[in-house]
Amino acid sequence: MTQQILLASLFILFLQKWLIENTLVYKQYDQVKDILKQMNNLTTSNFYNNRKYFSNKRSFRFDLSKSQIQLNETYCNQSDTFKFYHPDIVLKDIYTTRETDDLTQEIVKSISFIKIPNQTKDKQQNKTALPEALTIPFNYYDSYLTRSNTGLSAMCLFQKHNHMRGRQQLAYKNELLNNYYQYVDKLKTMPEICSQNVTYIPKSYRLWLKDECIAFFELINTPEYQQKFQKHGPQFISKLGLEVHRGAGITMLFEKETKQLIKEYQNGQKCGQISKYVIAQKYINNPFLFKGHKIEFRIYFIIASTYPLIVYAYDSSLIRRCAMPFDKFSLEKSSHVCNTAIVKQKLEGQDLQEDQAFFIEWKLDYLQELLLQKKAIKNKKWLNDYLYPKIHNTIQHLIMSTQHYFDNDSKLSEFFGVDFMITDDLQIYVLEVNSNPQLLKTTPGRILQNTQLVNDIIEIQVAYLRSKYVRLRSLIKRILSSKSTLQKFDKEFKEAYKDKLEPEFPISPNNLFRKIIDKNLKDSKAYNDMIQTKCIL
C-alpha cells in the first residue's frame, strides 16, 4: 500500500511539473514564435551565407516551372511554431513530398505523402499553400519553391531538404574537372603522400582553356599519337560539360570525329576563341570485361549535411553491361558507353525490362566473385580490403575538392550517383557524377533495391532532423525559463544546430549506407582514417 501511495505521489509531482512547464510554454506563445523567427534569421545570416560564390545570401532560387505553390513569407514561422507545439509531427511522423510522377514518388507515397499539384496536368488556377506539417521535402527539382527566401517561405528550421546549392560543382563535367585540377595543384604543395591516391580522373584537356586546347591539338598531330591510334584504336573521347548526362555528350574520337574536331578548332588555331565546354579525355581502352562486354558500376552517396559535412556511401551498386561486345576499334558507341539510355537506344523495340543481362547485379560481391573465378584476385576479402576503401576514398576526395562551394547548413542534403569503371589491372576511374540521379524500373530487382535506397535515405534525413529538433526545442525551453534572449545563447544555438545523431535516433543496422565523412570528428577520424590529417584541406 505504501509503495502504491509513493508511486501515486511521484506521478502527481511529475504531472504537476509537466503542466507547469507546458502551461508556461503555451503562455509564452508569442515569445516562442519570436525565438523561432530569430533562429531562422540566424541560420540565414550565419550558415546559409556562402558570399564568395553566391551573390544573394538570402534567396535560394529554384527551378520549379511545373508546380503552383503559394509563397508566404510567414510560412516558416507558422510551420516551425506548429511543430514546436506538436512534437509528434517531427518525432513520430514523416511528412514528405514529390512533385514528379516517377518511381520515387511511388516509394515516398508509402511513407506519408503530401501531394504537390503538377501545373502541366492539373491546370489549376488557385495556388497550393504548403502544409505546416511538411518535414522532409523529397523533390525531383531543386525544391518545391521558386524565388523563395530561406527561413521565411522555404527552408524552415524544422525541415530537411534533399537539395543544396553547389551540387553542380560535382555534377557538371566541366566544373568537376576544374575542381579536380585545382585540388591536385593544392595537394602538390603538401607532402607527397597526399597526392598518391588522387588519380581517379583520366588525363583530360579542357578545350575552353587556350593553353590546354593548344596542347591537345599539338599532341594529336604527333607521329607517336598516330602510331598509338593505328595500333590501339581511339586514344581520346570528347565530353560536353554542364548538365549533359545519359551518354548524350560523349563522342569517341575515331578518325572521322577527330577530323571534325580539328576542323571546328582549325587544328588549334581557334583555341581561346571557342568557349564551349568541351573536354578531351584519355580513353581507358583496357576495361575489365564481363562475357566480352565492358561494364561500369554506379555507387550512390548522400551529403547528409553541410553543417558539419556528413557523407554516406551506399553498399549496393548497379553494375551495367554495355549493349555490344567490347572492341576498341568498334565504331559502335554502345560498345564503349554502358549508360542505360545508350543501351535502350541500341535495343529499341526489345523489352529491356525483361532483359536483365544488362543490369548484372546490385552487390559488388558479384564483381569479386567474377574476379576470383578469373583468378584476377586471390584475396576473398578483396572487396572490403581494397575496392570499398578505394571507392570511399575517391568520394572523399571528390567532396574535398568541391566542399568550399557548399553552404554550411544542417537543413541541406543531396543525393548523388557516381559512375566508375574498372580496368583489367583493377584500377578504378570516375566517369561522371550525377546529382539527383533517376531511379528507374528497369528490372524487378532494381525496383526492390531502389525502394530500399529511398527508404534508407529518408531514414537518415529523419534521424538527423529529429536529433536537431530535440536539441533546439530543449534550448528554446531553457531560454523561456531563464527569461533571457537567443542572443545570450548564441554559442549554444550554433552547437544545437549542428547535425549529429542523438542516441535515441540511431540509424538501423539494415540501412545500407555507411558513413565515410563526419566533420563532427577531428582530423583524420572525420575521414575514417583514410585521409591523413596533414592532407586535409
ABEGO torsion letter per residue (X at the ends): XAAAAAAAAAAAAAAAAAAAAAAAAAAAAAAAAAAAAAAAAAAAAAABBBAAABABAABBBBBBAABBBBBBAAAAAAAAAAAAABAAAAAABBBBBBABBBAAAAAAAABBBBBBBBAAAAGBABBBBBBAABABBBBABABABBGBBBGAABGBAABBBABBBGAAAAABAAAAAAAAAAAAAAAAABBAAAAAABAABBBBBBAABAAAAAAAAAAAABAAAAAAAAAAEBABBBBBBEBBBGGAABBBBBAAAAAAAAAAAGGGAABGABABBBBBBBBBABBBBBGGBBBBBBBBBBBABAOBBBBBBBABBBBBBBABBBBAABABAAAABABAAAAAAAABGBBAAABAAABABABAAAAAAAAAAAGABABAAAAAAAAAAAAAAAAAAAAAAAAAABBBBAABBBBBBBBBBBBAAGBBBBABBBBGBBBBAABAAAAAAAAAAAAAAAAAAAAAAAAAAAAAAAAAAAAAAAGBBAAAAAAAAAAAABBBBBAABBBBAABABBBABBAABBEAAAAGGABBAAABX
